[in-house]
Amino acid sequence: MPELIKELDYFVDVGGVADVGTGPFGHRMIASGSGGEVVGDRLKGTIAPTAGGDWLLIGQDGYGRLDVRNTVHTVDGASIYIQLYGLIELTPAVMAVFGGGDVPTDFGEQYFVTTPRLETGDERYAWVNRTVFVAEARILPGPRIDYRVFRVAHS
């Protein structure tokens, strides 16, 4: 059975939100990322505030389908693209934080699981191109999304 190994923490500050409205696939919202950081033993850097965003499709089932894209500028000058897909359970606590509340959610209080894919052309970080990641997340006031990212290792 594969093993999950903690690789990094990934924080994204949510900027402005555009409410596209309800269409044939659900209620669409688009949020810009206004910054953030990545912190891990092998990868450290900042989230580019102008090169990413979060496309959220809210379903009638109380879950949001995420398509998030960000660019990380590492402390040693590399650029790494992160795209993640996932699900967030839109609980009252989650909606309260998104509505400006000051009580954070915690990991596991709601279903908030993603599958980050990292990609780079920088040979120093080529290992991210050959690694499968999964993450759990929570919402902090601001709002800020806090991801704990794990790599999937074969046992």
C-alpha positions, 0 to 999 in steps of 0.5 A: 500500500502506498504511504503518505509523507508530509512534503510541505505546507502551502498557504494562499491568501484569497483576493477579490471574488467574482461571482459569475452566477448559476449556470448549467453546471452549478454556481461559478465563482472565481477568486484571485490569489493575492499571495502566500507561501510554500514551506517545506524541507525541499521546497520553499517560496512565495506564491506569485500574486498575479499568476493564479486563481481559484475557479470554484463550482458550487453544486446543489449537493453542498460541495464545491469543485475546485480548480486552483492554479498558482505559481511558486517562486522558490527562494533559489530562483525557480518557478513551479506551477501548481494546479490542484483539483478537489472538493470542499464541503461548504459547511456553515463554518466554512461559509462563515469564514468566507463571509468575513468571520474570524473563526478558522476551520480545522483540518478534518472538520469538513471534507476539503481534499485536493490533488495538487500537481506540481510542474517545473522545467528547473532540474533542481526540482524535477522530482516534483514532475514525477511525484503524486501529491494529495492535500487536506485543507482548511480555511483561515480568516482573511480568508486564507487557504491552508493546505497540508501537502503529502507526497505518495510514496511506494512502500 
